[in-house]
Amino acid sequence: MLYEHFADQMNNTYDYITSRPREFKQLAVNNLLFLHYKCPQEDKYVYVYNHFNQIAFTLQGTKTFHCGTRSWSMTEHTTHFAKKGAWKQENADLQWELLAFYFPDEFLCRFYNENRQLLLVKPLPASPGELLIRIKINDITRAFFYSVLPYFSQHPSPPESLLELKFKELLFNILSNPENTDLLAYVNYLSDFQKLPLNDIMETNFCFNLSLAEFARIAQRSVSSFKRDFWEHYHTTPGKWLTEKRLNYAKALLETSAKNVNEITYDSGFENVSHFCRVFKEKYGTAPLQFRKQLRMQVPEKLF
């Protein structure tokens, strides 16, 4: 079952799915992937990441996604665009069924540049910084989703040229809808860069326990290029920056939330509680629990 072993580690959803073609209904052409998924979710919380973008249409069930202090709920017949990156999933329903479409930045930007004159809306809003962007769908897009379902049981499978055309049809239907200017603004922003700026990747994903190789993969860079670009932007190493950023975030959670130390450890991107407690004490001079107790004594009304 998808994610049943994901609770204590970061795993790549695209890799997991494509490595198990017998378990998941899927259709692929190059790096483009259609997925029809229906399976019970056993773990309440799972941590995952993806180096591709995703459009997901919920057929049934409910799932909540968490990234930093933001949360998004996906309910029946809602559609979201998920940027490449990491998130925590909260599995509320035993049954979760969706259609998902995975594709890289390169395909998205190429499609947009080929159709820019047909899609461009002026003025566009600022590009949203959130991981998930809600997509408004109309009757045409809803009909498209259900028209794809028979492809998964078709024999022989649809030709690759048709699958790529269906991807383009989906993108055009969504991006030409004037209610989806937030997503169009992000695609327009993305098309201005050969690679998404590194700070966009890091500021969105620092609170997840990703390795440098995984950060580099999301950023579409080799590890050496990632380190070089990181130094040019931040003037420090990724390890030092991540530790500092995660400690500041953990401190804010201790000050403003009722989460326990275990929850704060993993929600801040630290690998385990002992490591978190050690580096927290090195920076702030006291252990996390003691820090919170001292804060309660000073300003109890600020804590839950």
C-alpha positions as CSV (number, residue, x, y, z in Angstrom):
1,M,0.0,0.0,0.0
2,L,1.3,3.5,-0.9
3,Y,3.1,5.2,2.0
4,E,2.6,2.4,4.5
5,H,6.3,2.5,5.4
6,F,6.8,6.3,4.9
7,A,6.0,7.5,8.4
8,D,9.6,7.9,9.6
9,Q,11.4,8.8,6.4
10,M,11.2,11.0,3.3
11,N,10.3,9.1,0.2
12,N,9.8,10.2,-3.4
13,T,6.2,9.5,-4.6
14,Y,7.1,9.4,-8.3
15,D,9.9,6.9,-7.8
16,Y,7.8,4.7,-5.5
17,I,4.9,4.6,-8.0
18,T,6.9,4.0,-11.2
19,S,8.9,1.2,-9.5
20,R,5.7,-0.7,-8.9
21,P,3.7,-0.8,-12.1
22,R,1.8,-3.9,-11.1
23,E,0.5,-2.2,-7.9
24,F,-0.5,1.2,-9.4
25,K,-2.6,1.9,-12.4
26,Q,-0.4,4.2,-14.5
27,L,0.4,5.4,-18.0
28,A,3.7,7.0,-18.9
29,V,5.3,8.8,-21.7
30,N,8.9,10.0,-21.2
31,N,8.7,11.7,-17.7
32,L,5.0,12.3,-17.9
33,L,2.9,10.1,-15.7
34,F,-0.9,9.4,-15.4
35,L,-1.9,7.7,-12.1
36,H,-5.2,6.3,-10.9
37,Y,-4.9,5.4,-7.3
38,K,-7.2,3.8,-4.8
39,C,-6.0,2.2,-1.7
40,P,-6.5,2.3,2.1
41,Q,-4.1,4.6,4.0
42,E,-2.7,3.0,7.1
43,D,-0.4,5.6,8.6
44,K,-2.0,8.7,10.0
45,Y,0.9,10.9,9.0
46,V,3.5,10.4,6.3
47,Y,6.3,12.6,5.0
48,V,6.9,12.6,1.2
49,Y,8.5,14.6,-1.5
50,N,8.4,14.9,-5.3
51,H,10.9,16.3,-7.8
52,F,8.0,16.7,-10.3
53,N,4.9,18.9,-10.3
54,Q,1.6,17.3,-9.8
55,I,-2.1,18.0,-10.7
56,A,-4.4,15.9,-8.6
57,F,-8.2,15.4,-8.8
58,T,-9.9,13.8,-5.8
59,L,-12.4,11.2,-6.9
60,Q,-13.4,10.3,-3.3
61,G,-12.0,10.6,0.2
62,T,-10.3,13.4,2.1
63,K,-6.7,14.1,2.7
64,T,-4.9,17.1,4.4
65,F,-1.5,18.3,3.4
66,H,0.8,20.3,5.7
67,C,3.8,22.4,4.8
68,G,5.2,24.7,7.5
69,T,2.3,26.5,9.1
70,R,0.0,26.1,6.1
71,S,-2.5,23.3,5.6
72,W,-4.7,22.3,2.6
73,S,-7.6,19.9,2.5
74,M,-8.4,17.9,-0.6
75,T,-12.0,16.7,-0.7
76,E,-14.1,15.0,-3.3
77,H,-14.0,16.7,-6.7
78,T,-11.4,19.3,-5.7
79,T,-8.3,19.8,-7.7
80,H,-4.8,21.0,-6.7
81,F,-1.5,21.8,-8.3
82,A,1.4,20.7,-6.1
83,K,4.8,22.2,-6.8
84,K,7.8,20.0,-6.6
85,G,8.8,19.7,-3.0
86,A,8.0,18.1,0.3
87,W,5.0,17.9,2.6
88,K,3.3,16.0,5.4
89,Q,0.1,14.1,4.6
90,E,-2.6,13.5,7.1
91,N,-4.7,10.5,6.1
92,A,-8.2,10.9,7.5
93,D,-10.2,8.5,5.3
94,L,-9.6,4.8,4.9
95,Q,-10.3,5.1,1.2
96,W,-8.5,7.7,-0.9
97,E,-9.0,7.7,-4.6
98,L,-7.6,10.2,-7.1
99,L,-6.3,10.9,-10.5
100,A,-2.8,12.4,-10.6
101,F,-0.7,13.8,-13.4
102,Y,3.1,14.2,-12.8
103,F,5.3,16.3,-15.1
104,P,8.6,18.2,-14.9
105,D,9.2,21.9,-15.0
106,E,10.7,21.6,-18.5
107,F,7.5,20.2,-19.9
108,L,5.3,22.8,-18.2
109,C,7.5,25.7,-19.3
110,R,7.7,24.5,-22.9
111,F,3.9,24.1,-23.1
112,Y,3.5,27.6,-21.7
113,N,6.0,29.2,-24.1
114,E,4.3,27.5,-27.0
115,N,0.9,28.7,-26.0
116,R,1.8,32.0,-24.3
117,Q,-0.2,34.2,-26.6
118,L,-3.4,32.1,-26.1
119,L,-3.0,32.0,-22.3
120,L,-1.6,35.3,-21.1
121,V,-3.9,37.3,-18.9
122,K,-2.9,40.8,-17.9
123,P,-2.3,41.8,-15.3
124,L,-1.3,38.6,-13.6
125,P,-1.1,38.5,-9.8
126,A,2.1,37.9,-7.9
127,S,3.3,34.3,-8.1
128,P,2.0,32.4,-5.1
129,G,4.7,31.1,-2.7
130,E,2.6,28.2,-1.3
131,L,3.3,24.6,-2.1
132,L,-0.2,23.9,-3.2
133,I,-2.4,26.0,-5.5
134,R,-6.1,25.3,-5.6
135,I,-7.4,24.8,-9.2
136,K,-10.9,25.9,-10.2
137,I,-12.4,23.4,-12.6
138,N,-15.3,23.8,-15.0
139,D,-17.5,21.2,-16.7
140,I,-14.9,20.8,-19.5
141,T,-12.1,20.0,-17.1
142,R,-14.3,17.7,-14.9
143,A,-15.4,15.8,-18.0
144,F,-11.7,15.5,-19.0
145,F,-10.8,13.8,-15.8
146,Y,-13.5,11.1,-16.1
147,S,-12.7,10.6,-19.8
148,V,-9.2,9.5,-18.8
149,L,-10.3,6.7,-16.5
150,P,-11.0,4.1,-19.3
151,Y,-7.4,4.5,-20.6
152,F,-6.1,2.6,-17.6
153,S,-7.9,-0.6,-18.6
154,Q,-7.5,-0.2,-22.3
155,H,-5.7,-2.9,-24.2
156,P,-3.4,-2.2,-25.9
157,S,-2.5,0.9,-24.0
158,P,-3.0,4.3,-25.7
159,P,-0.1,5.4,-27.9
160,E,2.4,7.7,-26.3
161,S,1.6,10.5,-28.8
162,L,-2.0,10.5,-27.5
163,L,-0.9,10.6,-23.9
164,E,1.2,13.6,-24.5
165,L,-1.7,15.4,-26.2
166,K,-3.9,14.6,-23.3
167,F,-1.4,16.2,-21.0
168,K,-1.4,19.3,-23.1
169,E,-5.2,19.3,-23.3
170,L,-5.4,19.2,-19.5
171,L,-2.9,22.1,-19.1
172,F,-4.7,24.2,-21.6
173,N,-8.1,23.6,-20.1
174,I,-6.8,24.6,-16.7
175,L,-4.6,27.6,-17.6
176,S,-7.1,29.1,-20.0
177,N,-9.7,29.2,-17.2
178,P,-9.7,32.9,-16.0
179,E,-10.3,31.6,-12.5
180,N,-6.8,30.0,-12.4
181,T,-4.7,33.2,-12.7
182,D,-2.7,32.2,-9.5
183,L,-1.5,29.1,-11.2
184,L,-0.9,30.9,-14.5
185,A,1.1,33.5,-12.6
186,Y,3.3,30.7,-11.1
187,V,3.9,29.1,-14.5
188,N,4.7,32.5,-16.0
189,Y,7.2,33.1,-13.1
190,L,8.7,29.6,-13.6
191,S,9.2,30.2,-17.4
192,D,11.4,33.2,-16.7
193,F,14.1,30.9,-15.2
194,Q,15.9,28.0,-16.7
195,K,15.9,26.6,-13.1
196,L,13.7,27.7,-10.2
197,P,15.7,30.1,-7.9
198,L,17.3,28.2,-5.1
199,N,15.8,30.3,-2.4
200,D,12.3,29.3,-3.6
201,I,13.2,25.7,-3.0
202,M,14.9,26.1,0.3
203,E,12.4,28.5,2.0
204,T,9.6,26.2,1.1
205,N,11.2,22.9,2.1
206,F,13.7,23.6,4.9
207,C,11.4,22.1,7.5
208,F,11.6,18.6,6.0
209,N,14.3,16.1,6.7
210,L,15.6,16.0,3.1
211,S,19.2,15.0,2.2
212,L,21.4,17.4,0.2
213,A,21.0,15.0,-2.8
214,E,17.2,15.2,-2.4
215,F,17.3,19.0,-2.2
216,A,19.5,19.1,-5.3
217,R,17.1,16.8,-7.2
218,I,14.1,19.0,-6.4
219,A,16.2,22.0,-7.5
220,Q,17.1,20.2,-10.7
221,R,20.8,20.5,-10.1
222,S,23.7,18.1,-9.5
223,V,24.9,18.0,-5.9
224,S,28.0,19.9,-6.8
225,S,26.0,22.6,-8.7
226,F,23.6,22.8,-5.8
227,K,26.4,23.4,-3.3
228,R,28.0,26.0,-5.6
229,D,24.7,27.9,-6.2
230,F,23.8,27.7,-2.5
231,W,27.1,29.3,-1.5
232,E,26.7,32.1,-4.1
233,H,23.2,32.9,-2.8
234,Y,23.5,32.3,1.0
235,H,27.3,32.6,1.6
236,T,27.3,29.6,3.9
237,T,27.0,25.9,3.6
238,P,23.6,24.1,3.2
239,G,24.2,22.2,6.5
240,K,24.8,25.4,8.5
241,W,21.9,27.2,6.9
242,L,19.5,24.4,7.4
243,T,20.4,23.9,11.1
244,E,20.0,27.6,11.8
245,K,16.7,27.9,9.9
246,R,15.3,24.8,11.5
247,L,16.3,25.9,15.0
248,N,14.6,29.3,14.5
249,Y,11.5,27.6,13.3
250,A,11.5,25.1,16.2
251,K,11.9,27.9,18.7
252,A,8.9,29.7,17.2
253,L,6.9,26.4,17.6
254,L,7.9,26.1,21.2
255,E,6.8,29.7,21.8
256,T,3.5,29.7,19.9
257,S,2.2,26.2,19.7
258,A,1.1,23.3,22.0
259,K,3.1,20.7,20.0
260,N,5.3,18.4,22.0
261,V,9.0,18.0,21.5
262,N,8.6,14.9,19.3
263,E,6.2,16.8,16.9
264,I,8.4,19.9,16.8
265,T,11.5,17.8,16.0
266,Y,10.0,16.3,12.9
267,D,7.9,19.3,11.9
268,S,11.2,21.3,11.9
269,G,13.1,18.9,9.8
270,F,15.4,17.3,12.4
271,E,16.2,13.7,12.0
272,N,15.6,12.7,15.7
273,V,14.8,14.1,19.1
274,S,18.3,13.7,20.6
275,H,20.0,15.6,17.8
276,F,17.4,18.3,18.0
277,C,17.7,18.7,21.8
278,R,21.5,18.8,21.5
279,V,21.8,21.5,18.9
280,F,18.9,23.5,20.5
281,K,20.8,23.6,23.8
282,E,24.0,24.6,22.0
283,K,22.3,27.6,20.5
284,Y,19.9,28.7,23.2
285,G,21.7,27.5,26.3
286,T,18.8,25.3,27.6
287,A,16.9,22.2,26.5
288,P,13.6,22.6,24.5
289,L,11.4,21.6,27.4
290,Q,13.2,23.8,29.9
291,F,13.0,26.7,27.4
292,R,9.2,26.3,27.2
293,K,8.9,26.1,31.0
294,Q,10.9,29.3,31.4
295,L,8.7,31.0,28.8
296,R,5.5,29.8,30.6
297,M,6.8,31.4,33.9
298,Q,7.5,34.7,32.1
299,V,4.4,35.1,29.8
300,P,1.9,32.2,30.4
301,E,-0.9,33.9,28.6
302,K,1.1,33.5,25.3
303,L,1.0,29.8,25.4
304,F,-1.9,27.4,24.8
